[in-house]
Amino acid sequence: MPTENNKLTHVQIDDPTGLEALQECSQLLDVYGAALTEKQRACFAMRYREDLSFSEIAEHQGITPQAVSDQIQRTREKLRTLESKLGMIRLWDQLLTLQTVLATNTAAAKHLLDEIIKEGGQHGI
């Protein structure tokens, strides 16, 4: 029978770590947070903005650390699905790249803009 410590260790294994993962989760929340329930948004923000542990979030929410882990994992999957379908973060990154290229190379900027427009058409934009 697993102990509470074993559960927490398992929970932490499923949680993305590192600066890149934290930035991804923060961007996803910024762009698609309105599509979440208040509970999803709160748990996700506590984890990736306030850097609270699963146990701390569980205390705030009145649920178990495993339930927090499950909630955050489902929320992360939902946000990634939204990004894969809508591509708003990818589009924003492309526009920032275009802005940089425009400042230095007009021909390359035109090519990049054509690619962005072509990709946007595939997403119904």
JOPEQUI-V264020 format. One record per residue. SS is DSSP state (hx for helix, st for strand, lp for the rest). D_LAST is the distance of its C-alpha to the last C-alpha in Angstrom with 1 decimal. Layout:
# JOPEQUI-V264020
{{SS D_LAST} {SS D_LAST}}
This chain:
# JOPEQUI-V264020
{{lp 51.7} {lp 49.1} {lp 50.0} {hx 47.7} {hx 47.5} {hx 46.4} {hx 43.6} {hx 42.5} {hx 42.7} {hx 40.6} {hx 38.0} {hx 37.9} {hx 37.3} {hx 34.0} {lp 32.8} {lp 30.8} {lp 32.8} {lp 32.6} {hx 30.8} {hx 27.7} {hx 27.4} {hx 28.0} {hx 25.4} {hx 22.8} {hx 23.9} {hx 23.9} {hx 20.3} {hx 19.2} {hx 21.2} {hx 20.0} {hx 16.3} {hx 16.7} {hx 20.2} {hx 19.6} {hx 18.7} {lp 22.3} {lp 25.6} {hx 28.0} {hx 30.2} {hx 27.5} {hx 26.3} {hx 30.0} {hx 31.1} {hx 28.2} {hx 28.8} {hx 32.5} {hx 32.2} {hx 29.7} {lp 30.3} {lp 33.9} {lp 35.0} {lp 37.0} {lp 38.6} {hx 38.0} {hx 41.5} {hx 40.7} {hx 37.5} {hx 39.5} {hx 42.2} {hx 39.7} {hx 38.1} {lp 41.3} {lp 40.2} {lp 41.3} {hx 39.9} {hx 38.8} {hx 36.8} {hx 35.1} {hx 34.3} {hx 32.9} {hx 30.8} {hx 29.4} {hx 28.7} {hx 26.9} {hx 24.8} {hx 24.0} {hx 23.0} {hx 20.7} {hx 19.0} {hx 18.7} {hx 17.2} {hx 14.5} {hx 13.8} {hx 13.9} {hx 11.4} {hx 8.9} {lp 10.1} {hx 10.2} {hx 13.7} {hx 13.1} {hx 10.5} {hx 13.2} {hx 15.9} {hx 14.4} {hx 14.2} {hx 17.8} {hx 18.9} {hx 17.6} {hx 19.6} {hx 22.6} {hx 22.5} {hx 22.1} {lp 25.3} {lp 27.2} {lp 25.9} {hx 24.0} {hx 23.8} {hx 22.4} {hx 19.8} {hx 18.7} {hx 18.5} {hx 16.5} {hx 14.0} {hx 13.7} {hx 13.2} {hx 10.4} {hx 8.5} {hx 9.7} {hx 8.7} {hx 5.0} {hx 5.4} {hx 7.5} {lp 5.5} {lp 3.8} {lp 0.0}}
